[in-house]
Amino acid sequence: MEDMQELPRILKRAASGDETAFRWLYRSYRRGVVRLCAGFAVLDADEVEDVVQETFVRAFRRVAQLKETSAFEPWLYAIARNRAITAVERKANAAKLKGELQREDPAPFELVPESLKIEAASEVVREVIASLPDGAEKETARQFYIEGNLTAREIAEKEGVGKSAVTMRLERFRARVKRVLLRRLLEARWAT
Amino acid sequence: MGHLTKETYARLLESPKNEPELYEHLKTGCDVCEAFLAEQPHALLDGVTDAALLSGAVAKAGDEGRAAATYERIRPAPSRRWVLALAAMVLVVLGAALLLRPRDDTQGLKGGPHVTLELQALVKGTDDSLTRVDPGKAVAPAGTLLFRYHASDSVEATLVIVRDGKRQEIGTVALESGTHDLSSEGSLLGLPLFGEHGRVLVRLEAVDSAAEVEVNVGP
């Protein structure tokens, strides 16, 4: 990961169309976007690459609207998740539907509460993993999110289970993290 | 006290004080509420959740080639305002450098007798400064490498970048007679230096002539 202290300056330069700033953002965040897509086991490597491409094109197009530096990463991932889900749905419905399924891109976020900023939120992931009983979900979450070497497809092959089973485990784990972060979001709102 | 539903979730998001029991309930794990949350898009919450989950993401070995190829497809063109400003600056700096100095036809010149080509490079720094690239001198891996050529006649040329002995043909550019900034379809052509390292050779190859400039990118 590049030096994130540079991010405010880089975003400012990207907003004015500086290509070197776009390259910096791409290099810094590509791995996260690729990893997010790799959690959807149904997508193959080329389809993941298409989602990565679409995500950055859309983000670069609207980066000038971003008002808060810390909102960039979650906003980028929100775009990527939408694109990945659209790709999965398209694939599932390819035989049935001719039309394009589309999801709206989220507008750049204006405010991210302190308790939801990356440093604080990433600790939640380790806490949730630690709280899980030993079993398939814990092991899959550990392999995918902590070790981070294998894609969901590769985990399925390694364990000899279906791709959808691994995706479901990862989605279940993600929902646990989302519940804890929802609670933090609500805490911030309760206080106001 | 129940579980999350579309209605209670909406009220909760509006203010947790609307659903105090449910707010307390979310302190602990609940399969029903988590299954509901998994299906409910919420851009900020989804983005923050993924940012937390992916904070330790590492690049997969061997991803560099694919990453570079994708970036070449999505690379945004410089904004028009930026290009115009840059073009003006390049014109001032290199106009003086190229047009006023005595011409030495043995430098940076290759090829046959019909068309002569010259190629020069300069670095536009991250602070917008412009620095001419002197032969053999290292440039920092920041900013953008820009080019200016001199052609004795109008000719089409292929722009080639050679790194570690590997040729990469960038595309064809139409060169005009005279001294000009290297551009395509009205936009300056530049090579971002971020991520580059070592010797980078940039060549313009026409049918019977070629010109090249070598840049040593290093700290």
Interface residues (C-beta under 8 A of the other chain):
Chain A: R13 S16 G17 D18 E19 T20 F22 R23 W24 Y26 R27 R30 R31 G32 V34 R35 L36 A45 E49 V52 Q53 F56 V57 F60 E73 P74 W75 L76 Y77 A78 A80 R81 N82 P106 A107 F109 V112 L116 I118 A121 S122 V124 V125 S131 Y145 I146 G148 N149 E171 R172 R174 A175 R176 V177 K178 R179 L181 L182 R183 L185 L186 E187 R189 W190
Chain B: L12 L13 S15 P16 K17 Y23 L26 K27 G29 C30 C33 E34 A35 L37 A38 P41 A43 L44 L45 D46 G47 V48 T49 D50 A51 A52 L53 L54 S55 G56 A57 V58 A59 K60 D63 R66 A67 T70 Y71 R73 I74 R75 P76 A77 P78 S79 R81 W82 T126 A142 G143 T144 G190 P192 L193 F194 G195
